Amino acid sequence: MQVEVGAVVEGTVTGITKFGAFVSLPDGRSGLVHISEIANTYVNDVNEFLKLGDKVKVRVLAITPDGKINLSIKKAEPAPERPNNRPMGGRSGGSRLNNGGAPRAARPNRPAQPAGQVSGPSGDAAFEDRLKQFMQESDSRMAGNRLYSDRTRGRRRGSGRG
């Protein structure tokens, strides 16, 4: 069986390294599954996900001119659905505007967001509040640092050394 780009085949894990796993393919050749292509979650240690001798389904991502085969385990299966864990409460609704000033419903190719939900990947209102507080404190500290550095620079200039 000839392996081609895009094909999903079953192989056997023959080697594990800190950067991925080598998989023996049905045609006798082997390819590499990079650590970033092992699972849909963060992989710190390949050994937590794979063992030598495991049978795995892999998708052939690429075959380089020098014969190396790039494989993916996570692309061999359909992507898992992301849970919609956005809070139902949170900020009050109203006419929230995006950065361009247009109402959310007027943006092309994106559905209007229901009131009470926070935009962004996490959708966590508490995180948004903490981030806002951090930014305010950071701006305040930066202003204080600028004021202090301006004062110390002024003293050095007027010290009479030349």
N, C-alpha and C positions, 0 to 999 in steps of 0.2 A: 504494500500500500504506500503510495507516494504522498508525502506530507506537503501541503500547500498552504499559503497564507490565507487565514480566515477559517481554516478547517478546525473542528473540535475533535480531538482524539483522546484516547485513554493511554496513559503512560504510567511508568513506575519510577518512583523517586529512587535515584541511585547515589545521590550525594547531596550533602547539606553544608552550606558555608554561611558565613555571617551576612553575606549579601544576597543570598537566594538559595535555590535548590536546582540540582540537575535532574532532568527527567528523561528516561529512556523511552523513545517513541517506537511505534509498531514497525517502522521501516528499518530499525536497527540503529538509527542515529539518535543523538541526544541533544537536548536543548536546555536553556536556562530559564527558570522562572525567577525574575528579579524579586527581591523582598517586597517591593511596592506593588507587585502583581499577585501576591499570595492570597490576600483577603481584603474584604471591603472595610476592614478596621485597621487601626495602626498595628503594625507588626514590629515588635522590638526584637524578638528572638524567633527565628524560623522554626526552631525545635518545638516551640509551643503549638505550632500548627501542623507540622509535617514530621514524619518519621521515615527512616530508610525502609524501602520496600512497600510504602503506601501506594495504592493505585489511585491515580488522580485524573480527572478530565482537565485538559488544557486546550486553550485556543492558540493557534500559531499566529503570532503578531507580525513577525518579519523573519525573512531569511536573508542574511547579509551576503554580499558577493563572495566573501571568504568561507561561506558555509555555516556560519553560526546561526542557530535558531533561537529566536526570542519567543517565549511562551508566557501565557497568563492563565492562572487558575480562576481569578475573580471574573474575568471576561468570558469564561467558558460557560458560566451560569447566568441566568437573568439577574439583573441587579435587584437586591431586596428593596421592598418598599420602605420609604422613610416614614416613621410614625409622625403623625401630626400632633405634637405635644405642646402646642402653643397654648398659653393660658387664655382662658375665656374672659377673665376680668382684666384689670390693669388700667391702662390709661383710658381716659374718656374719649369718646368718638369725636364727632364734629368734622369740620372740613379741614383735614390735615393736608398740608401741601408738601410736595417733594422739593428737591433743591432747585428745580427750574421754575417753580412758582405755579405750575399747573396742578389742578386737583388730581388725586390719584386715579380717579375713574377716567380721566381724559388721557392718560398715558396709553400709547398704542401697544398692542400685543401683551398686555399684562392685565389680569383681572383686578377689579377694585378690591381692596382689602377690607374685610368687615371691621366695623368699629369695635374697639376694645382689644384688638390684636396689635402686637408690636411688630414692626417690620424688621427684617434682618434674619440671618440664618438661625439664630438661637430662639428668637421670639420671647426672650426672658425679660420681663419688665424690670425685675430686681437688678439684673445685670446692667440694663440700660441706665438705671438710676445710679448705680455704683460708678459706671463709666463717666457719667455726667459730673458726679461729685469729684472724681479723680481729676478730670480735665480742669475743673474750676480750681482745685487746690494746686495743680501743676502750673496753671497760668499765674496764680498768685505767687508761688515760689519763684517762678521765672522772673516776674516783675521785681521781686525783692532782690534777687541775685543781680539783675541789671542795675538796680539802684545802688547796691553795695559796690559793684565793680566800677561804676561811674565815679563814685566818691573816692575810691582808692586810686584810680587813675589820675584824678585831679590832684591829689596830694603829691604823687610822684612828679608830676609836671612842675609843680610850683615849689619843689624842694630846693631849688637853687643849684642842683647838680647839672653839669652841662657837658 
